[in-house]
Amino acid sequence: MQTVQTLLQMSGLPRLEGRMLLEFVLKQPRSWLLAHDTDPLSPEVTAAFLSLAAKRRQGHPMAHLVGQREFRGHMLQVSSDVLIPRPDTELLVELGLVAVEVVQASSLLDLGTGSGAIAISIALARPNVRVTATDFSADALAIAQANAMTLGAKIQWWQGDWYEALPPEGRFDVIVSNPPYIASNDEHLLQGDLRFEPRHALTDDGDGLSHIKTIISGAVQYLTSGGQLWLEHGYEQASTVQDLLGLAGFDAIKTHHDLAGQPRVTGGCLY
């Protein structure tokens, strides 16, 4: 019989990751592991843990192995059908919340919602705002809807390709989006967690700008007068996104930097 101690030693993983996987398999908190680290574990638990540990050694994301990831204090269900929520995207949420206050918004649209991290965070923080979210993937929308139900966020959902998902009469005071913006030849697509995340949510299989262009051009039709659009983008794309916003008629264009000091979110107002 194996124990917590021996399984952690056998895992070949950093101790924190091994503990997280054991907590998941045993459905017990870390305090239980510490108090029962020499207790014998069943063969079923041992097999399940060693299988997950092997996948982790192969590079599978921890979030996929345990099926969840924390974002802004909310635990979200995730899978290989959606991007794993990342701390840098919290900047987009913060800017969306600021925009809601500045324009005294009654409505906000999250394009390409994935796990629902952005839409849910805003809906929970501003329950008086009508939040709408779209995604091309039915599987992604199912995960987002499940997350919203679990967390009690009220959101209207539409499936489809960007604005094509929406009824033509829809108008919004604020639009936010974290679209696929990685260029198809970017080496990062072959590294780390990105190898296991949905490719269509990472790249347009081109220069990484096609979806950004679609969102900016379509916002002219779907934003109310004085409304704001905010987009997450690659750290080398800020000046291009600024130019695209200016050509589309946006004003007060500004770029904000992420936790690493990289230009990450750009937006502006449409009058």
Backbone as a ProteinNet text record, in pm:
[ID]
protein_1_A
[PRIMARY]
MQTVQTLLQMSGLPRLEGRMLLEFVLKQPRSWLLAHDTDPLSPEVTAAFLSLAAKRRQGHPMAHLVGQREFRGHMLQVSSDVLIPRPDTELLVELGLVAVEVVQASSLLDLGTGSGAIAISIALARPNVRVTATDFSADALAIAQANAMTLGAKIQWWQGDWYEALPPEGRFDVIVSNPPYIASNDEHLLQGDLRFEPRHALTDDGDGLSHIKTIISGAVQYLTSGGQLWLEHGYEQASTVQDLLGLAGFDAIKTHHDLAGQPRVTGGCLY
[TERTIARY]
84	0	88.1	50.3	121.4	57.2	132.8	84.1	99.4	48.3	65.9	214.1	294	437.9	502.6	474.1	540.8	491.7	362.4	311.4	372.5	388.9	451.4	594.7	663.3	800.6	804.9	706.2	702.5	657	590.9	524.3	620.3	740.2	832.3	791.6	706	654.1	701.1	698.9	718.2	615.9	654.2	567.7	430.4	425.2	297.1	203.5	255.7	171.9	126	216.2	176.9	65.4	76.8	-28.1	-161.3	-155.9	-279.9	-349.5	-271.7	-331.8	-386.9	-317.3	-368.5	-495.4	-498.8	-620.5	-737.9	-711.3	-816.8	-863.8	-770	-805.7	-877.6	-827.1	-884.1	-1006.5	-1023.2	-1130.6	-1119.2	-996.5	-965.5	-877.6	-889.1	-805.7	-662.1	-574.6	-434	-415.1	-499.3	-487.2	-505.2	-593	-613	-488.1	-427.5	-306.2	-196.7	-183.2	-79.1	-105	-232.6	-267.2	-266.9	-274.4	-285.3	-178	-60.1	40.5	103.3	81.4	134.6	24.4	-99.7	-210.3	-199.6	-231.8	-230.9	-344.2	-313.9	-411.8	-451.1	-572.3	-622.9	-551.2	-552	-493.2	-560.2	-691.2	-762.4	-711.1	-691.9	-637.6	-496	-416	-278.2	-273.9	-356.5	-357.7	-403.8	-509	-561.4	-457.9	-390.8	-290.4	-172.5	-120.9	-4.2	-36.2	-160	-200.9	-198.1	-253.1	-251.9	-109.1	-28	110.5	186.4	160.4	226.9	186	57.2	11	74.6	88.9	150.7	297	366.6	506.3	517.8	412.7	410.4	376.9	337.8	310.8	166.2	75.4	-66.7	-88	-168.2	-190	-254.9	-211.9	-273.4	-423.3	-461.6	-603.1	-687.2	-634.3	-708.2	-714.6	-609.2	-605.9	-702.6	-715.3	-807.4	-941	-949.7	-1076.7	-1122.1	-1033.2	-1074.8	-955.7	-986.3	-884.3	-949.3	-880.3	-930.8	-904.8	-1002.2	-990	-1065.4	-993.6	-1052.1	-1133.7	-1084.1	-1151.3	-1264.9	-1290.4	-1397.8	-1336.7	-1383.9	-1334.3	-1415.9	-1346.8	-1412.6	-1380.2	-1481.3	-1460.8	-1391.1	-1291.1	-1223.5	-1201.3	-1175.3	-1142.7	-1059.4	-1028.4	-951.6	-1033.3	-1161.2	-1245.9	-1235.5	-1169	-1160.8	-1019	-986.6	-860.1	-860.5	-745.6	-730.2	-723.5	-810.8	-805.7	-670.3	-616.2	-483.7	-490.7	-396.6	-397.7	-392.9	-322.7	-313.7	-450.2	-543.6	-676.6	-758.5	-715.7	-784.6	-777.9	-673.3	-662.9	-780.1	-818.4	-932	-1060.7	-1076.5	-1194.1	-1195.4	-1081.8	-1073.8	-1109.3	-1057.7	-1086.6	-1232.6	-1288.8	-1431	-1516.6	-1478.2	-1552.6	-1540.3	-1421.5	-1403.4	-1489.3	-1489.1	-1568.4	-1717.1	-1763.3	-1904.5	-1941.1	-1851.4	-1878	-1869.2	-1769	-1746.4	-1864.5	-1914	-2024.1	-2160.4	-2159.8	-2283.8	-2361.3	-2290.3	-2341.4	-2456	-2550	-2655.4	-2636.7	-2541.2	-2520.6	-2373.9	-2328.8	-2189.9	-2188.9	-2101.5	-2087	-1945.8	-1936.6	-1808.5	-1806	-1719.8	-1710.6	-1605.7	-1645.3	-1554	-1528.5	-1632.1	-1625.6	-1546.9	-1534.9	-1459.9	-1521.7	-1444.7	-1493.4	-1592.9	-1608	-1696.8	-1628.4	-1496.7	-1425.5	-1450.7	-1444.2	-1459.7	-1604.6	-1696.4	-1838.2	-1888.6	-1851.3	-1897.1	-1840.8	-1713.6	-1651.8	-1721.6	-1752.5	-1818.2	-1963.3	-2032.6	-2172.9	-2185.9	-2092.9	-2098.6	-2062.8	-1969.5	-1928.4	-2028.9	-2102.3	-2199.7	-2332	-2406.7	-2530	-2638.5	-2622.5	-2720.6	-2696.8	-2586.3	-2552.6	-2597.6	-2663.4	-2704.8	-2582.2	-2536.1	-2416.1	-2456.8	-2399.5	-2421.4	-2286.3	-2283.2	-2158.2	-2181.8	-2082.8	-2092	-1970	-1987.7	-1873.2	-1912.6	-1815.4	-1838.9	-1861.1	-1796.7	-1799.1	-1914.6	-1996.7	-2105.6	-2050.4	-1937.5	-1877.1	-1826.8	-1767.2	-1720.3	-1837.7	-1944.1	-2061.2	-2122.4	-2120.7	-2175.7	-2096.2	-1963.4	-1879.6	-1905.7	-1913.4	-1939	-2073.2	-2174.5	-2307.2	-2306.8	-2235.5	-2226.1	-2155.6	-2049.3	-1978.7	-2068.8	-2144.1	-2233	-2341	-2393.3	-2497.3	-2441.3	-2322	-2259.7	-2234.1	-2191.2	-2153.2	-2267.3	-2379.9	-2495.6	-2487.5	-2420.5	-2409.4	-2518.7	-2586.6	-2693.2	-2635.2	-2636.4	-2575.8	-2664.3	-2673.9	-2743.6	-2640	-2669	-2570.4	-2615.4	-2518.6	-2545.5	-2428.8	-2462.3	-2358.3	-2342.6	-2217.8	-2192.1	-2058.3	-2026.9	-1897.7	-1901.2	-1844.1	-1837.9	-1976.7	-1992.8	-2120.8	-2232.4	-2197.1	-2300.1	-2385.4	-2335.4	-2412.2	-2527.4	-2522.6	-2615.5	-2734.3	-2847.3	-2958	-2918.1	-2964	-2917.5	-2949.7	-3050.2	-3087.8	-3008.4	-2918.1	-2843.7	-2750.3	-2747.7	-2655.6	-2600.7	-2475	-2408.6	-2327.7	-2322.9	-2247	-2098	-2064.1	-1924.3	-1909.2	-1800.5	-1765.7	-1624.1	-1605.5	-1472.9	-1449.1	-1320.5	-1291	-1144.5	-1122.3	-988.4	-985.2	-965.3	-975.2	-847	-850.3	-726.8	-634.2	-517.4	-429.2	-285.4	-257.2	-121.4	-101.2	7.7	39	66.8	31.1	40.4	183.4	282.1	422	490.2	412.8	470	511.3	635.5	687.3	618.5	553	486.2	370.5	314	205.1	249.7	379.9	434.6	495.9	467.5	529.4	424.2	459.6	378.6	233.5	147.4	5.1	-60.5	-6.9	-70	-81.2	7.3	2.9	-126.2	-191.4	-308.7	-438.4	-429.6	-549.1	-603	-730.7	-790.9	-721.7	-668.2	-590.7	-673.8	-803.4	-887.3	-908.1	-884	-898.1	-767.5	-660.5	-529	-484.4	-512.6	-460.5	-563.2	-550	-634.5	-569.2	-457.7	-377.8	-326.6	-310.7	-252.7	-160.1	-176.5	-88.3	-136.7	-251	-304.2	-389.4	-415	-487.9	-626.8	-659.8	-785.4	-907.4	-907.2	-1022.1	-1028.9	-914.6	-911.3	-973.1	-939.3	-996.1	-1147.5	-1193.6	-1338.1	-1411.7	-1354.9	-1419.1	-1423.5	-1314.4	-1309.7	-1406.9	-1407.4	-1495.7	-1642.9	-1674.6	-1813.2	-1862.9	-1770.5	-1811.1	-1880.6	-1850	-1912.6	-2063.7	-2109.1	-2252.4	-2316	-2240	-2299.7	-2274.7	-2190.6	-2168.8	-2264.6	-2312.4	-2390.5	-2297.8	-2353.2	-2272.6	-2205.7	-2073.5	-1999.6	-1956.5	-1987.5	-1950.9	-1802.2	-1756.6	-1613.8	-1590.7	-1478.1	-1432.2	-1293.8	-1272.9	-1142.9	-1105.4	-981	-933.1	-801.5	-792.8	-664	-589.6	-456.4	-378.8	-235.8	-156.9	-18.2	65.6	179.2	258.9	321.6	326.4	382.1	273.4	147.9	37	-26.2	21.3	-46.3	-57.9	50.7	46.7	-45.9	-46.4	-135.4	-281.1	-312.3	-450	-491.6	-402.4	-432	-466.2	-386.9	-411.7	-546	-577.1	-704.3	-822.8	-811.1	-917.8	-933.7	-822.5	-829.5	-893.8	-859.9	-917.9	-1067.9	-1111.5	-1254	-1335.2	-1267.8	-1339	-1337.8	-1256.5	-1249.1	-1161.5	-1190.9	-1117.9	-1070.9	-988.7	-936.3	-876.5	-799.6	-741.4	-624.1	-621.5	-516.4	-480.9	-353.4	-305.7	-264	-301.4	-264.6	-173.6	-87.3	13.5	-25.6	20.7	-13.8	80.7	70.6	148.8	298.9	334.9	475.8	525.9	439.9	479.1	468.1	403.2	387.7	255.1	253.2	127.3	31.2	-84.6	-170.3	-314.5	-369.6	-509.3	-519.1	-587.3	-604.3	-751.6	-793.6	-933.6	-953.2	-1080.1	-1113.8	-1263.6	-1303.1	-1444.6	-1492.3	-1618.9	-1678.1	-1789.4	-1770.7	-1868.2	-1944.5
-120	0	125.9	220.4	347	445.4	546.1	652.9	786.5	891.3	1026.1	1054.3	1022	1048.4	975.8	848.2	771.1	811.1	843.2	884.2	1017.4	1109.7	1236.2	1214.2	1120.6	1090.1	1021.9	939.9	866.3	952.4	1062.2	1139.4	1202	1238.3	1309.7	1453	1507.1	1642.5	1731.4	1863.3	1953.7	1922.1	1937.6	1894.2	1961.1	2089.2	2160	2097.9	2067	2007.1	1867.8	1790.1	1658	1665	1759.5	1775.2	1814.7	1905.3	1948.3	1830	1743.7	1628	1529.1	1510.4	1420.8	1475.9	1607.8	1669.2	1643.2	1652.2	1630.6	1485.3	1391.8	1249.9	1207.1	1252.5	1212.4	1294.4	1409.9	1503.1	1542.7	1573.8	1613.5	1738.6	1826.5	1947.2	1914.6	2010.8	1991.2	1955.9	2010.2	1978.8	1829.3	1765.6	1620.3	1546	1589	1523.3	1528.8	1643.8	1659.6	1570.7	1556.2	1477.9	1327.9	1288.5	1146.4	1104.8	1168.3	1145	1005.7	930.8	793.3	687.7	730.9	634.7	559.1	431.4	356.3	403.2	413.4	456.3	338.1	339.1	226.5	216.9	99.3	84.1	174.8	198.4	284.8	429.1	478.7	613.4	621.1	520.9	518.2	521.3	439.6	433.4	565.3	623.3	750.3	861.1	865.5	969.6	953.2	832.5	810.5	838.4	813.5	845.7	996.8	1073.1	1219.4	1273.7	1215.3	1260.8	1239.1	1127.2	1100.4	1203.2	1238.5	1339.8	1475.2	1506.2	1633.4	1636.8	1526	1520.5	1537.6	1498.6	1516	1659.1	1742	1882	1922.7	1828.6	1865.1	1969.9	2072.2	2178.7	2126	2179.8	2143.2	2172.2	2283.8	2320.7	2215.9	2155.3	2050.6	1923.4	1893.1	1769.9	1774.7	1890.4	1902.6	1963.8	2012.2	2058.4	2194	2273.8	2406.2	2499.9	2629.1	2731.3	2853.1	2910.7	3029.5	3154.1	3244.9	3371.4	3478.6	3577	3687.4	3636.5	3532.6	3481.3	3386.1	3356.5	3264.5	3137.8	3022.2	2896.3	2860	2845.5	2820.3	2681.1	2614.9	2487.5	2515.4	2434.9	2448.4	2309.8	2308.1	2184.6	2222.6	2123.2	2150.2	2225.1	2252.3	2326.7	2477.7	2522.5	2666.6	2703.2	2831.4	2880.5	2875.4	2848.8	2854	3001	3048.6	3189.5	3223.2	3338.5	3379.2	3511.8	3533.9	3659	3784.3	3780	3899.4	3946.3	3852.6	3888.9	3961.6	3955.6	4032.7	4182.5	4225.7	4365.5	4404.1	4316.8	4345.1	4357.6	4273.2	4282.6	4416.5	4454.9	4581.8	4699.4	4699.6	4809.4	4807.3	4688.2	4680.1	4736	4707.3	4760.2	4912	4963.8	5109.5	5171.8	5111.3	5163.6	5165.9	5061.8	5055.2	5175.5	5212.5	5327.9	5458.9	5472.8	5598.4	5632.4	5533.2	5560.7	5533.1	5499.1	5464.5	5359.1	5252.8	5151.4	5071	5036.9	4943.2	4809.5	4804.2	4680.6	4663.8	4537.8	4505	4374.5	4368.8	4250.6	4194.6	4063.7	3992.7	3901.2	3931.5	3854.5	3744.4	3619.8	3507.5	3472.3	3439.5	3431.7	3312.7	3203.4	3087.2	3029.9	3024.3	2971.5	3064.5	3186.1	3284.7	3369.8	3357.5	3426.2	3576.1	3640.6	3786.1	3824.9	3765.4	3800.3	3773.3	3659.4	3623.3	3719	3752.2	3844	3979.3	4028.8	4159.3	4150.5	4043.5	4028.7	4019.3	3951	3939.1	4070	4145.6	4272.9	4384	4376.2	4480.2	4413.5	4363	4290.2	4375.9	4508.2	4597	4613	4561.4	4572.8	4446.7	4466.4	4352.6	4303.3	4184.4	4127.7	4022	4034.8	3939	3879.8	3750.1	3684.6	3593.1	3587.9	3503.5	3412.7	3304.2	3221.6	3138.4	3113.7	3032.5	2886.1	2843.4	2703.1	2671.4	2573.9	2530.4	2465.2	2394.5	2330.7	2435.2	2542.3	2649.6	2716.9	2743.7	2808	2721	2590.6	2500.9	2513.3	2523.3	2540.1	2675.2	2780.5	2914.6	2920.4	2859.6	2859.2	2783.4	2671.8	2594.9	2675.6	2747.7	2832.1	2943.6	3005.6	3113.5	3062.6	2946.5	2890	2859.1	2801.7	2767.2	2891.4	2998.7	3119.9	3221.1	3193.3	3282.2	3408.5	3402.2	3519.5	3515.1	3627.7	3636.4	3693.2	3610.9	3647.7	3595.1	3674.3	3629	3571.6	3453.4	3382.9	3373.8	3389.3	3371.4	3294.8	3198.2	3121.9	3172.2	3193.5	3235.3	3303.6	3343	3401.2	3551.8	3595.8	3737.7	3800.9	3910.3	3982.9	3907.3	3810	3732.1	3653.3	3636.3	3565.2	3648.6	3780.2	3872	3907.5	3938.8	3994.4	4131.2	4167.9	4291.7	4418.1	4414.3	4535.5	4554	4462.5	4471.5	4590.8	4660.2	4772.1	4760	4800.3	4783.6	4907.9	4938.1	5054.3	5024.4	4897.5	4855.4	4720	4704.6	4575.8	4540.5	4416.9	4367.5	4235.4	4205.9	4079.3	4041.9	3912.6	3854.8	3757.7	3808.6	3725.3	3646.8	3552.8	3485	3587	3610.8	3713.5	3667.5	3539.5	3489.5	3456.2	3503.4	3472.5	3323.5	3268.5	3123.4	3071.3	3158	3114.2	3143.2	3183.2	3213.3	3083.3	3076.1	2953.4	2917.8	3016	2988.5	2889.9	2879.5	2784.8	2640.5	2618	2483.4	2461.5	2551.4	2545	2546	2489.1	2500.6	2459.9	2525.3	2493	2514.2	2607.7	2639.9	2518.3	2421.5	2300.8	2222.2	2240	2159.5	2240.4	2368.4	2452.8	2461.1	2496.4	2496.8	2597.7	2549.8	2634.8	2752.1	2724.9	2831.3	2946.3	2921.6	3027.7	3102.9	3055.2	3116.7	3196	3143	3203.3	3201.9	3298.3	3302	3227.4	3158.7	3089.6	3186.9	3313.6	3416.7	3503.8	3635.1	3727	3763.1	3704.4	3730.6	3854.4	3920.7	4047.9	4040.8	3932.5	3930.2	3942.1	3871.6	3879.2	4015.8	4071.7	4206.4	4306.2	4295.8	4385.8	4369	4244.3	4217.8	4279.9	4265.1	4318.6	4470.7	4533.2	4680	4735	4677.4	4729.3	4707.7	4595	4566.9	4646.5	4691.7	4767.6	4897.5	4951.3	5076.7	5060.9	4942.4	4915.8	4879.6	4816.3	4759.7	4839.6	4943.6	5028	5146.4	5184.6	5307	5428.3	5545.1	5666.8	5691.9	5711.5	5729.2	5599.4	5487	5356	5328.6	5227.8	5194.3	5050.2	5029.5	4897.2	4873	4755	4718.8	4579.5	4566.4	4441.7	4397.4	4270.9	4215	4177.6	4192	4166	4125.5	4090.6	4055.7	4177.9	4154.7	4267.6	4348.7	4293.2	4366.8	4428.9	4415.5	4459.2	4590.9	4650.8	4768.1	4882.1	4918.3	5032.2	5003.6	4879	4842.6	4852.4	4802.6	4810.5	4956.1	5038.8	5181.9	5243	5209.1	5262	5214.4	5088.1	5033.4	5101.8	5126.2	5196.5	5338	5406.8	5542.9	5548.1	5454.6	5451.3	5421.4	5349.3	5315.5	5427.3	5534.2	5647.9	5655.6	5574.5	5578.9	5695.3	5742.4	5854.1	5811.4	5895.1	5867.7	5727.5	5691.5	5558.3	5545.6	5433.9	5415.8	5268.5	5241.8	5106.5	5092.6	4981.1	4952.3	4830.5	4825.4	4721.5	4614.1	4491.6	4378.3	4368.8	4259.9	4242.4	4237.1	4197.1	4189.8	4319	4420.8	4548.1	4553.2	4453.1	4449.9	4514.4	4587.3	4643.1	4530.4	4526.4	4408.7	4437.8	4553.1	4584.6	4725.5	4739.6	4870.9	4894.1	5018.8	5051.3	5197.9	5234.7	5372.7	5394.1	5517.9	5557.3	5585.5	5557.2	5583.5	5687	5803.2	5911.1	5930.2
0	0	0	-86.1	-90.5	8.1	44.1	132.2	61.5	123.5	68.6	49.5	148.1	140.9	23.8	10	-94.9	-234.1	-246.3	-377.1	-421.4	-327.9	-363.1	-408.9	-346.9	-386.8	-523.3	-552.1	-678.4	-796.3	-767.4	-872.9	-972.7	-926.3	-1014.4	-1039.6	-952.8	-968.6	-854	-875.1	-761.3	-653.2	-529.4	-418.8	-422.4	-457.4	-461.3	-564.4	-682.9	-786.5	-745.3	-684.6	-637.4	-535.1	-443.5	-342.4	-405.3	-503.9	-569.9	-636.5	-701.4	-766.1	-664.8	-552.4	-448.1	-385.3	-363.5	-310.2	-403.6	-533.4	-632.4	-631.1	-633.4	-637.6	-510.2	-395.6	-266.9	-226.9	-295.6	-259.3	-112.2	-74.8	62.5	59.3	161.2	166	206.4	191.5	224.5	371.8	457.6	600.4	625.3	547	561.7	518.2	407.8	360.2	466	529.6	631	752.7	787.8	907.1	880.8	752.4	718.7	618.5	627.6	523.4	527.8	634.9	640.5	634.1	616.6	605.1	472.5	470.8	344	252.6	124.3	25.5	-62.8	-110.7	-188.5	-323.7	-383.2	-517.3	-621.1	-604.6	-698.7	-692.3	-570.8	-553.2	-609.1	-579.6	-628.5	-780.6	-844.8	-991.2	-1051.5	-993.1	-1044.9	-1032.1	-917.6	-896.2	-990.6	-1003.6	-1088.5	-1234.9	-1277.2	-1414	-1437.4	-1341.2	-1352.5	-1345.9	-1258.8	-1246.4	-1377.2	-1443.8	-1571.5	-1676.4	-1679	-1774.3	-1744.7	-1617.3	-1581.5	-1624.2	-1607.1	-1650.3	-1802.1	-1874.2	-2019.3	-2059.6	-1961.1	-1988.7	-1984.4	-1960.9	-1954.4	-1845	-1873.3	-1774.3	-1646.1	-1533.9	-1407.3	-1408.3	-1469	-1471.7	-1542.5	-1648.9	-1718.2	-1634.3	-1563.3	-1484.8	-1367.3	-1304.9	-1190.5	-1231.4	-1356.9	-1411.1	-1365.1	-1307.4	-1261.9	-1248.1	-1244.9	-1226	-1158.5	-1064.2	-994	-1076.8	-1080.2	-1151.8	-1074.8	-1027.8	-950.5	-830.8	-766.4	-648.3	-676.9	-805.1	-842.7	-901.9	-856.9	-910.5	-1033.9	-1146.6	-1274.2	-1326	-1377.8	-1446.3	-1579.8	-1612.5	-1741.6	-1801.4	-1932.7	-2003.3	-2124.6	-2206.4	-2327.6	-2432.1	-2403.8	-2497.1	-2478.9	-2371.7	-2344.2	-2303	-2318.3	-2267.1	-2114.9	-2058.3	-1913.4	-1871.7	-1782.9	-1739.9	-1679.7	-1719.1	-1674	-1599.3	-1507	-1429.8	-1515.6	-1629.9	-1713.7	-1762.2	-1779.6	-1829	-1723.5	-1597.9	-1494.6	-1525.9	-1598.8	-1639.6	-1728.4	-1819.8	-1907.4	-1826.9	-1725.8	-1639	-1565.6	-1509.3	-1436.1	-1526.1	-1648	-1740.9	-1783.7	-1797.2	-1828.2	-1716	-1592.5	-1478	-1468.4	-1497.1	-1498.2	-1607.6	-1725.3	-1836.5	-1803.2	-1736	-1695.5	-1609.3	-1518.1	-1431.2	-1508	-1594.3	-1666.7	-1755.9	-1830	-1924.3	-1861.7	-1731.2	-1660.8	-1740.4	-1771.8	-1862.6	-1802	-1888.7	-1850.9	-1921.3	-2017	-2092.8	-2129.2	-2129.5	-2164.2	-2242.1	-2342.6	-2427.4	-2415.5	-2391.4	-2389.8	-2511.3	-2606.8	-2729.8	-2716.1	-2747.1	-2734.8	-2590.2	-2517.7	-2371.4	-2317.8	-2395.4	-2345.7	-2219.5	-2112.5	-1984.5	-1917.1	-1971.1	-1910.1	-1805.3	-1791.3	-1683.6	-1681.3	-1796.8	-1802.8	-1775.1	-1849.3	-1835.1	-1693.9	-1638.3	-1504.2	-1400	-1410.3	-1314.1	-1315	-1433.6	-1444.2	-1396.3	-1434.1	-1392.9	-1241.7	-1177.6	-1031.7	-963.2	-1022.8	-963.3	-988.3	-1098.6	-1134.7	-1172.5	-1075.1	-1105.8	-1169.9	-1165.2	-1228.2	-1377.2	-1428.6	-1570.6	-1644.1	-1758.2	-1842	-1919.1	-1884.7	-1946.8	-2049.1	-2169	-2277.1	-2315.7	-2346.1	-2384	-2503.4	-2592.2	-2711.2	-2721.7	-2795.6	-2833.5	-2954.9	-3040.3	-3159.3	-3122.4	-3012.7	-2972.6	-2878.3	-2917.2	-2829.9	-2703.1	-2714.8	-2597.9	-2499.1	-2550.8	-2462.9	-2393.2	-2467.1	-2407.2	-2297.1	-2316.8	-2214.1	-2085.1	-2096.5	-1977.8	-1912.8	-1994.2	-1940.9	-1869.4	-1928.5	-1866.7	-1735	-1731.2	-1606.3	-1498.6	-1536.7	-1440.2	-1387.8	-1478.1	-1436.8	-1341.8	-1370.2	-1284.4	-1145.3	-1142.3	-1014.3	-929.3	-995.2	-923.8	-909.8	-973.2	-959.6	-1042.4	-1156.6	-1244.8	-1350.8	-1367.8	-1468.4	-1597.8	-1703.4	-1831.2	-1943.9	-2050.7	-2171.1	-2267.4	-2321.9	-2404	-2549.4	-2640.7	-2782.9	-2844.9	-2930	-2999	-3141.9	-3183.4	-3320	-3334	-3456.6	-3490	-3467.7	-3356.5	-3319.8	-3324.3	-3397.4	-3395	-3466.2	-3548.4	-3616.8	-3517.6	-3396.9	-3294.4	-3240	-3260.2	-3195	-3283	-3221.4	-3299.1	-3353.5	-3472.5	-3537	-3459.1	-3373.4	-3300.2	-3171.6	-3141.8	-3016.4	-3012.2	-2898	-2875.6	-2733.8	-2717.4	-2588.2	-2554.1	-2426.1	-2379.4	-2369.7	-2343.1	-2332.3	-2400.4	-2476.8	-2536.5	-2492.4	-2447.6	-2410	-2481.6	-2508.1	-2573.2	-2555.2	-2537.6	-2539.8	-2657.2	-2779.6	-2899.5	-2926.4	-3019.9	-3061.8	-3129.4	-3071.4	-3127	-3149.1	-3126.9	-3147.2	-3295	-3353.1	-3492.6	-3508.3	-3622.8	-3642.9	-3636.2	-3663	-3659.7	-3526	-3425.5	-3294.8	-3225.8	-3183.6	-3122.4	-2991.3	-2927.2	-2799.6	-2815.2	-2935.4	-2957.5	-2937.6	-2943.5	-2929	-2791.6	-2698.3	-2567	-2456.1	-2341.8	-2220.6	-2237.2	-2162.4	-2163	-2298.7	-2379.2	-2507	-2597.8	-2581	-2663.6	-2645	-2530.9	-2496.3	-2496.9	-2530.9	-2533.8	-2676.6	-2692.8	-2827.6	-2918.9	-3030.3	-3120.3	-3172.7	-3201.3	-3257.7	-3159.4	-3030.3	-2930.7	-2908.8	-2972	-2955.2	-3077.5	-3196.5	-3318.5	-3430.2	-3521.4	-3640.6	-3756.2	-3726.7	-3828.2	-3933.8	-3891.9	-3977	-3894.6	-3907.7	-3835.8	-3696	-3655.6	-3522.3	-3511.8	-3623.4	-3619.4	-3682.2	-3752	-3827.3	-3736.5	-3622.7	-3531.9	-3464.5	-3433	-3374.6	-3470.8	-3598.1	-3700.6	-3710.4	-3705.3	-3713	-3594.5	-3476.8	-3356.3	-3359.4	-3400.1	-3403.8	-3507.8	-3627.5	-3732.3	-3697.8	-3637	-3601.3	-3483.5	-3399.5	-3280.9	-3317.4	-3432.6	-3476.7	-3484.9	-3522.5	-3534	-3400.5	-3312.2	-3191.3	-3064.5	-3070.8	-2953.7	-2955	-2838.3	-2825.7	-2835.6	-2860.7	-2867.6	-2732.5	-2734.5	-2611	-2547.1	-2612.9	-2560.1	-2572.8	-2500.6	-2499.8	-2542.9	-2613	-2654.8	-2597.6	-2535.7	-2479.3	-2525.7	-2577.5	-2634.1	-2570.7	-2533	-2496.6	-2624.8	-2624.8	-2745.8	-2708.8	-2808.5	-2787.2	-2754.1	-2687.8	-2639.4	-2752.4	-2873.9	-2988.2	-3075.6	-3034.9	-3120.8	-3077.9	-2970.2	-2914.5	-3014.7	-3081.3	-3173.7	-3291.6	-3338.3	-3448.9	-3406.8	-3286.9	-3237.3	-3217.5	-3168.7	-3155.8	-3291.4	-3392.7	-3527.4	-3581.5	-3561.6	-3609.5	-3542.1	-3412	-3340.2	-3393	-3416.2	-3468.3	-3605.4	-3692.7	-3827.2	-3823.2	-3719.8	-3707	-3642.9	-3599.2	-3542.4	-3391.7	-3327.1	-3181.5	-3135.5	-3015.8	-2956.6	-2816.1	-2754.1	-2619.6	-2611.1	-2712.5	-2721.7	-2624.5	-2552.7	-2452.7	-2439	-2410.8	-2385.6	-2240.1	-2179.7	-2040.6	-2036.2	-1934.3	-1924.1	-1823.3	-1850.2	-1764.9	-1644.7	-1570.3	-1448.4	-1474.9	-1596.6	-1633.7	-1696.5	-1701.2	-1759.5	-1910.4	-1971.6	-2116.3	-2158.2	-2271	-2321.7	-2355.5	-2291.5	-2299.9	-2338.6	-2300.4	-2329.8	-2385.4	-2499.1	-2561.1	-2589	-2572.4	-2598.7	-2623.2	-2644.5	-2668.5	-2666.7	-2691.3	-2689.4	-2831.7	-2856.3	-2986.7	-2970.6	-3033.2	-3021.4	-3151.1
[MASK]
+++++++++++++++++++++++++++++++++++++++++++++++++++++++++++++++++++++++++++++++++++++++++++++++++++++++++++++++++++++++++++++++++++++++++++++++++++++++++++++++++++++++++++++++++++++++++++++++++++++++++++++++++++++++++++++++++++++++++++++++++++++++++++++++++++++++++++++++

